[in-house]
Amino acid sequence: MHVLTDLSLLSGPAPLVVTAIGAVGGIWLLTGRARWFRHRAIPLSAAGAGVLTGCLWFWVERVWRPLPDPIPPTVYLWTALALWAVTLLVPRVLATTRRVLAVAVSMVAAVAVVAAGAVQINLFFAAYPTVGATIGFEHVSRIDFEAVPPPTLSPISGHPLESVWTPPADMPRSGKMTAAIIPGDRSGFHARRAQIYLPPAYFTDPRPQLPVLVLLAGQPGQPRDWLTGGRLGITMDNFARHHDGLGPVVVVADATGSTWGNPLCVDSRLGHAATYLAEDVPAWTKTHLQVDPDPGAWAIGGLSLGGTCALQMATNYPQRYPTFLDLSGDPEPTLGDHQRTLDAAFGGDQTAFARVNPLDLLAAHRYPGSAGVFVVGSRDDEVKPSIRNACDAARRAGMDVSYAEVRGGHNFAVWSAGLSTEMDWLATRLGLVS
């Protein structure tokens, strides 16, 4: 079972094989012998796929505009090829006399082309690194939140925590995932279910007083993205395995409220996401989980939009989140256009925007107690300059920050590797290890 679920969709033979089969399927769909098929069906279906893709591009990029950044042209290209295969299906069947066989083979061929397109699009975003990720397979065990062990008496504390910790013989070998709704009691924000990772040491008695890492997904996205493309369970279990079961409690909170939503991690007419992350999430976590309440043991991080949000939290609420991890985030909250952002969330008021914008805050205030890491893909040329600029601004504001590049673009391969690479720094900063 694990041989199949662990099969990589980003490297090795699988992407090549699927793409090759898709190419064969495409050739089959294009080889009808009828003259009308060659001279009319093929060009008309190509034109139809092109028009549909163009309409999709116009709707997404010019009308709907759900994303702060444009979707890459290669995604639209592979989408067009998949649509072309689908539109060719019926004429290809009609172009042969052996109708039953043609239906079966043509359907398989069209599915193969669509699958090849999906694999190629996934290579860009790296959202599903393995076959298991596409079907929701998780490498870490899952329990109901009601089954999470209650607080223990006299939790173990120390700095670093590993210096006073000895794992008991009955400690589990790996951590567990659970999920819970974190209500917006103070903010009124309606969030989706948070995903929570509890390291092996959490299931011991006495229990060490563990730090907390709040993680945020991108947009479009959901908290579960950190489990699939972000490989959260694997990263955290690997860390715990090398540190006697210790690790942070990870709360993957919902900062957007929906897959396509973008309340910009501010308090505005779009929703009070800032108050939700700064007050509701910490208050709920401290009440329902046994964790270290010291702000020095708390960090916030995120990918893409979540990285932008992490920087916003670190600059607007340094007393709550003095440690942050910005993975390919923009330097400011954005809906893709500055004026559109001002109008939608700030009533067109530039002063109101500046009061919460990270770069403006970094220019106006000092943050000597804050620290963070900015991570970006080596081929993410659109984001790299702004990430460097934000890192420099944070350093000038007194933050202890560093900049790191990970091989790749603006995708989950970079973000999952970024979290894994920076775990040692995070654990040291949060007081887990020395």
C-alpha positions as CSV (number, residue, x, y, z in Angstrom):
1,M,0.0,0.0,0.0
2,H,2.7,2.5,1.0
3,V,4.6,1.7,-2.3
4,L,1.6,3.1,-4.2
5,T,0.7,6.0,-1.9
6,D,4.3,7.1,-1.6
7,L,4.8,7.1,-5.4
8,S,6.0,10.6,-6.3
9,L,4.1,12.8,-8.7
10,L,6.8,15.4,-8.8
11,S,9.9,13.3,-9.7
12,G,10.8,9.8,-10.9
13,P,9.0,7.8,-13.5
14,A,5.3,8.5,-12.7
15,P,5.0,12.0,-14.2
16,L,6.9,10.9,-17.3
17,V,4.8,7.7,-17.7
18,V,1.5,9.6,-17.3
19,T,2.5,12.3,-19.7
20,A,3.7,9.7,-22.3
21,I,0.4,7.8,-22.0
22,G,-1.4,11.1,-22.5
23,A,0.7,11.8,-25.6
24,V,-0.3,8.4,-27.0
25,G,-3.9,9.2,-26.2
26,G,-3.7,12.5,-27.9
27,I,-2.3,10.9,-31.0
28,W,-5.2,8.4,-31.1
29,L,-7.7,11.2,-30.8
30,L,-6.1,13.0,-33.8
31,T,-5.9,10.0,-36.1
32,G,-9.4,9.6,-37.4
33,R,-9.3,8.8,-41.1
34,A,-12.5,10.5,-42.3
35,R,-11.8,13.6,-44.3
36,W,-14.3,15.7,-42.4
37,F,-12.6,14.8,-39.2
38,R,-9.2,15.9,-40.3
39,H,-10.3,19.1,-42.1
40,R,-13.2,20.2,-39.9
41,A,-13.4,18.4,-36.5
42,I,-9.8,18.8,-35.5
43,P,-9.4,22.6,-36.2
44,L,-12.9,23.4,-34.9
45,S,-12.4,21.5,-31.7
46,A,-9.0,23.2,-31.3
47,A,-10.7,26.6,-31.8
48,G,-13.4,25.7,-29.4
49,A,-10.9,24.7,-26.7
50,G,-9.0,27.9,-27.3
51,V,-12.1,30.0,-27.0
52,L,-13.2,28.2,-23.8
53,T,-9.7,28.7,-22.3
54,G,-9.6,32.3,-23.4
55,C,-13.0,32.9,-21.7
56,L,-11.8,31.1,-18.6
57,W,-8.7,33.3,-18.5
58,F,-10.7,36.5,-19.0
59,W,-13.2,35.5,-16.2
60,V,-10.4,34.6,-13.8
61,E,-7.9,37.3,-14.5
62,R,-10.1,40.2,-15.4
63,V,-13.5,39.7,-13.9
64,W,-13.5,37.4,-10.9
65,R,-9.8,38.1,-10.0
66,P,-9.8,35.8,-6.9
67,L,-6.0,35.6,-6.6
68,P,-3.5,38.4,-5.8
69,D,-1.1,36.9,-8.5
70,P,-1.9,35.8,-12.1
71,I,-2.1,32.1,-12.9
72,P,0.9,31.0,-15.0
73,P,0.3,30.7,-18.8
74,T,1.4,27.1,-18.7
75,V,-1.6,26.2,-16.6
76,Y,-3.9,27.7,-19.2
77,L,-2.0,25.9,-21.9
78,W,-2.4,22.4,-20.3
79,T,-6.1,23.3,-19.6
80,A,-6.6,24.1,-23.3
81,L,-5.0,20.8,-24.3
82,A,-7.3,18.9,-21.9
83,L,-10.4,20.7,-23.3
84,W,-9.3,19.9,-26.8
85,A,-9.1,16.2,-26.0
86,V,-12.6,16.3,-24.5
87,T,-14.1,18.2,-27.4
88,L,-12.5,15.7,-29.8
89,L,-14.0,12.7,-28.1
90,V,-17.4,12.6,-29.9
91,P,-16.1,13.4,-33.4
92,R,-13.3,10.8,-33.0
93,V,-15.9,8.1,-32.2
94,L,-18.1,9.1,-35.1
95,A,-15.0,9.0,-37.4
96,T,-14.7,5.2,-37.2
97,T,-16.8,2.3,-38.2
98,R,-15.8,0.1,-35.3
99,R,-18.0,2.1,-32.9
100,V,-17.9,0.1,-29.7
101,L,-14.1,-0.2,-29.7
102,A,-13.7,3.4,-30.7
103,V,-15.9,4.5,-27.8
104,A,-13.9,2.6,-25.3
105,V,-10.4,3.5,-26.6
106,S,-11.4,7.2,-27.2
107,M,-12.7,7.6,-23.7
108,V,-9.5,6.1,-22.3
109,A,-7.5,8.4,-24.6
110,A,-9.3,11.5,-23.5
111,V,-8.9,10.6,-19.8
112,A,-5.2,10.0,-20.4
113,V,-4.8,13.5,-21.9
114,V,-6.7,15.1,-19.1
115,A,-4.6,13.1,-16.6
116,A,-1.4,14.2,-18.3
117,G,-2.5,17.8,-18.1
118,A,-3.4,17.5,-14.4
119,V,0.1,16.0,-13.7
120,Q,1.8,18.8,-15.6
121,I,-0.2,21.5,-13.8
122,N,0.6,19.7,-10.5
123,L,4.3,19.8,-11.4
124,F,4.0,23.6,-11.3
125,F,2.1,23.9,-8.0
126,A,3.4,20.7,-6.4
127,A,0.2,20.6,-4.4
128,Y,0.0,16.8,-4.5
129,P,3.5,15.4,-4.1
130,T,2.4,11.7,-4.0
131,V,-0.4,9.5,-5.2
132,G,-1.4,9.2,-1.6
133,A,-1.8,13.0,-1.3
134,T,-4.3,13.0,-4.2
135,I,-6.6,10.6,-2.3
136,G,-6.2,12.2,1.1
137,F,-3.8,9.6,2.6
138,E,-2.0,11.0,5.6
139,H,1.3,9.7,6.9
140,V,0.4,10.6,10.5
141,S,-2.4,8.9,12.6
142,R,-5.6,10.9,13.2
143,I,-7.7,11.0,16.3
144,D,-11.0,12.8,17.2
145,F,-10.5,16.0,19.2
146,E,-12.6,14.5,22.0
147,A,-10.0,11.8,22.3
148,V,-7.1,14.2,22.9
149,P,-5.7,13.5,26.4
150,P,-6.7,16.1,29.1
151,P,-4.1,18.3,30.8
152,T,-1.6,16.5,33.1
153,L,-0.6,17.7,36.6
154,S,2.8,19.5,36.9
155,P,3.8,19.7,33.3
156,I,7.6,19.7,32.7
157,S,9.1,23.0,31.8
158,G,12.6,24.2,31.2
159,H,14.8,26.1,28.7
160,P,15.7,24.5,26.5
161,L,13.0,21.9,27.1
162,E,15.1,19.0,25.9
163,S,17.6,19.6,28.7
164,V,15.0,18.5,31.3
165,W,13.1,16.0,29.3
166,T,13.4,12.2,29.3
167,P,10.9,10.4,27.1
168,P,9.0,7.6,28.9
169,A,9.1,4.1,27.5
170,D,5.4,4.1,26.6
171,M,5.6,7.3,24.5
172,P,4.1,6.8,21.0
173,R,6.6,6.6,18.1
174,S,4.8,9.3,16.1
175,G,2.5,12.2,16.5
176,K,-1.2,12.5,15.8
177,M,-3.4,14.8,13.8
178,T,-6.8,16.1,15.0
179,A,-9.2,18.8,13.9
180,A,-11.5,21.3,15.6
181,I,-13.4,24.4,14.9
182,I,-11.8,27.4,16.5
183,P,-14.7,29.8,17.0
184,G,-14.4,33.6,16.4
185,D,-15.7,34.5,19.9
186,R,-14.1,37.9,19.9
187,S,-13.7,38.6,16.2
188,G,-16.9,37.1,14.8
189,F,-14.8,35.5,12.1
190,H,-16.3,32.3,10.6
191,A,-13.4,29.9,10.1
192,R,-13.2,26.4,8.8
193,R,-12.0,23.5,10.8
194,A,-8.4,23.9,12.0
195,Q,-5.9,21.0,11.6
196,I,-3.8,20.3,14.7
197,Y,-0.6,18.3,15.0
198,L,0.3,16.9,18.4
199,P,3.9,15.5,18.7
200,P,4.6,12.2,20.5
201,A,5.6,14.0,23.7
202,Y,2.1,15.4,24.0
203,F,0.8,11.9,24.7
204,T,2.9,11.4,27.9
205,D,2.2,12.0,31.6
206,P,3.8,14.1,32.9
207,R,3.7,16.1,29.7
208,P,6.3,18.7,28.6
209,Q,5.0,22.2,28.2
210,L,5.3,22.5,24.4
211,P,5.6,25.6,22.2
212,V,3.1,26.5,19.5
213,L,3.4,27.0,15.8
214,V,0.4,28.6,14.1
215,L,0.5,27.8,10.3
216,L,-1.6,29.4,7.6
217,A,-2.4,28.2,4.1
218,G,-2.5,30.2,0.9
219,Q,-5.3,31.2,-1.5
220,P,-7.0,29.4,-3.0
221,G,-6.6,27.0,-0.1
222,Q,-7.6,25.3,3.1
223,P,-5.8,24.2,6.3
224,R,-5.5,20.7,5.0
225,D,-3.1,21.9,2.3
226,W,-0.4,21.9,4.9
227,L,-1.0,18.1,5.3
228,T,-0.9,17.3,1.5
229,G,1.4,19.7,-0.4
230,G,3.0,21.0,2.8
231,R,3.9,17.5,4.1
232,L,3.3,18.7,7.7
233,G,3.0,15.3,9.3
234,I,6.1,14.0,7.8
235,T,8.2,17.1,8.7
236,M,7.0,17.2,12.3
237,D,7.3,13.4,12.9
238,N,10.9,13.5,11.4
239,F,11.8,16.3,13.8
240,A,10.2,14.6,16.8
241,R,12.0,11.3,15.9
242,H,15.4,13.1,16.3
243,H,14.4,15.0,19.5
244,D,13.0,12.3,21.8
245,G,9.4,13.0,20.7
246,L,9.6,16.7,21.3
247,G,8.1,19.2,18.8
248,P,5.8,22.1,18.7
249,V,2.0,21.8,18.8
250,V,1.1,22.9,15.3
251,V,-2.3,24.7,14.8
252,V,-3.1,25.1,11.1
253,A,-5.7,27.9,11.5
254,D,-8.0,29.2,8.8
255,A,-7.2,32.8,7.9
256,T,-9.5,33.1,4.8
257,G,-12.8,31.5,5.8
258,S,-13.3,29.9,2.4
259,T,-11.2,28.4,-0.5
260,W,-11.3,31.6,-2.6
261,G,-11.8,34.2,0.1
262,N,-9.2,36.8,1.0
263,P,-10.0,39.0,4.0
264,L,-6.3,40.2,3.8
265,C,-5.6,39.2,7.5
266,V,-6.9,42.6,8.6
267,D,-10.0,43.8,10.4
268,S,-12.2,45.3,7.8
269,R,-15.5,45.0,6.0
270,L,-14.1,41.8,4.5
271,G,-14.0,40.2,8.0
272,H,-12.0,40.5,11.3
273,A,-9.3,38.0,10.4
274,A,-6.6,39.9,12.3
275,T,-8.5,39.7,15.6
276,Y,-9.3,36.1,14.9
277,L,-5.6,35.1,14.6
278,A,-4.3,37.5,17.2
279,E,-6.9,36.8,19.9
280,D,-9.3,33.9,19.2
281,V,-6.8,31.3,18.0
282,P,-4.3,31.8,20.9
283,A,-7.1,32.0,23.5
284,W,-8.7,28.8,22.2
285,T,-5.4,27.0,22.0
286,K,-4.4,27.8,25.6
287,T,-7.9,26.8,26.8
288,H,-8.3,23.5,25.0
289,L,-4.7,22.3,24.7
290,Q,-1.9,22.1,27.3
291,V,0.8,24.3,25.8
292,D,3.4,26.9,26.9
293,P,1.5,30.2,27.3
294,D,4.7,32.3,27.1
295,P,4.6,34.4,23.9
296,G,8.3,33.6,23.5
297,A,7.2,30.0,22.8
298,W,4.8,31.0,20.0
299,A,5.5,31.4,16.3
300,I,3.4,32.0,13.2
301,G,4.2,31.0,9.7
302,G,2.5,30.6,6.3
303,L,2.9,30.1,2.6
304,S,2.2,32.6,-0.1
305,L,-0.9,34.5,1.2
306,G,-0.3,32.8,4.5
307,G,3.3,34.1,4.5
308,T,2.0,37.7,3.9
309,C,-0.4,37.1,6.8
310,A,2.5,35.8,9.1
311,L,4.5,39.0,8.5
312,Q,1.3,41.1,9.2
313,M,0.8,39.4,12.5
314,A,4.5,39.7,13.4
315,T,4.4,43.5,12.7
316,N,0.9,44.3,14.0
317,Y,1.0,41.9,17.0
318,P,4.7,41.4,18.0
319,Q,3.7,40.8,21.6
320,R,1.6,37.8,20.5
321,Y,3.8,36.5,17.7
322,P,7.5,37.6,18.2
323,T,8.6,34.7,15.9
324,F,7.5,34.2,12.3
325,L,8.2,32.2,9.1
326,D,7.3,33.9,5.8
327,L,7.3,31.5,2.9
328,S,7.0,33.4,-0.4
329,G,4.6,36.0,1.0
330,D,3.9,39.4,-0.5
331,P,5.3,42.4,1.4
332,E,1.8,43.8,1.9
333,P,-1.9,42.7,1.9
334,T,-3.2,42.7,-1.6
335,L,-6.0,41.7,-3.8
336,G,-3.7,42.0,-6.8
337,D,-4.1,45.7,-7.3
338,H,-3.4,48.4,-4.7
339,Q,-6.4,50.6,-5.5
340,R,-8.7,47.6,-5.5
341,T,-7.3,46.6,-2.1
342,L,-7.8,50.0,-0.7
343,D,-11.4,50.2,-2.0
344,A,-12.4,46.7,-0.9
345,A,-11.0,46.7,2.7
346,F,-10.1,50.2,3.7
347,G,-12.8,52.4,2.0
348,G,-10.1,53.9,-0.2
349,D,-8.2,55.3,2.8
350,Q,-4.4,55.0,2.3
351,T,-3.8,56.1,5.9
352,A,-5.9,53.2,7.2
353,F,-3.9,50.9,5.0
354,A,-0.6,52.2,6.2
355,R,-1.6,51.6,9.8
356,V,-1.5,47.9,9.3
357,N,0.8,47.5,6.3
358,P,4.0,45.6,7.3
359,L,6.5,47.8,5.4
360,D,5.0,51.0,6.8
361,L,5.1,49.6,10.3
362,L,8.7,48.4,9.9
363,A,9.7,51.9,8.8
364,A,8.0,53.5,11.7
365,H,8.7,51.1,14.6
366,R,11.4,49.1,16.2
367,Y,11.1,45.3,16.9
368,P,14.1,44.3,18.9
369,G,12.4,41.3,20.4
370,S,11.2,39.8,17.1
371,A,12.9,37.3,14.8
372,G,11.9,35.6,11.6
373,V,13.0,33.9,8.4
374,F,12.0,34.8,4.9
375,V,12.1,31.8,2.5
376,V,11.5,32.0,-1.3
377,G,12.0,29.7,-4.3
378,S,15.2,30.2,-6.3
379,R,13.1,30.5,-9.5
380,D,10.3,32.6,-8.0
381,D,11.5,35.7,-9.8
382,E,8.3,37.6,-9.3
383,V,8.4,37.3,-5.5
384,K,12.2,37.3,-4.8
385,P,12.8,41.0,-5.0
386,S,9.9,41.9,-2.6
387,I,11.0,39.2,-0.2
388,R,14.5,40.6,-0.1
389,N,13.1,44.1,0.4
390,A,10.9,42.9,3.3
391,C,13.8,41.1,4.9
392,D,16.0,44.2,4.7
393,A,13.2,46.4,6.1
394,A,12.7,44.0,9.0
395,R,16.5,44.0,9.7
396,R,16.5,47.8,9.7
397,A,13.6,47.7,12.2
398,G,15.7,45.7,14.7
399,M,14.4,42.2,13.9
400,D,16.7,39.3,14.0
401,V,15.9,38.0,10.5
402,S,17.5,35.9,7.8
403,Y,16.8,35.2,4.1
404,A,16.9,31.8,2.5
405,E,16.3,30.4,-1.0
406,V,15.0,26.9,-1.7
407,R,15.3,25.3,-5.1
408,G,12.0,25.8,-7.0
409,G,9.3,28.3,-7.8
410,H,6.2,29.5,-6.2
411,N,4.9,26.1,-5.1
412,F,4.5,23.5,-2.3
413,A,7.8,21.9,-3.0
414,V,9.5,25.1,-1.8
415,W,7.1,25.6,1.1
416,S,7.3,22.1,2.5
417,A,11.1,22.2,2.1
418,G,11.2,25.6,3.7
419,L,9.4,24.5,6.8
420,S,11.6,21.4,7.1
421,T,14.8,23.3,6.6
422,E,13.9,26.0,9.2
423,M,12.6,23.6,11.9
424,D,15.9,23.6,13.8
425,W,15.9,27.4,13.9
426,L,12.3,27.4,15.0
427,A,12.8,24.9,17.7
428,T,15.8,26.8,19.0
429,R,14.0,30.0,18.9
430,L,10.9,28.6,20.7
431,G,13.0,27.0,23.5
432,L,12.7,23.4,22.5
433,V,16.4,22.7,21.8
434,S,19.7,24.5,22.3
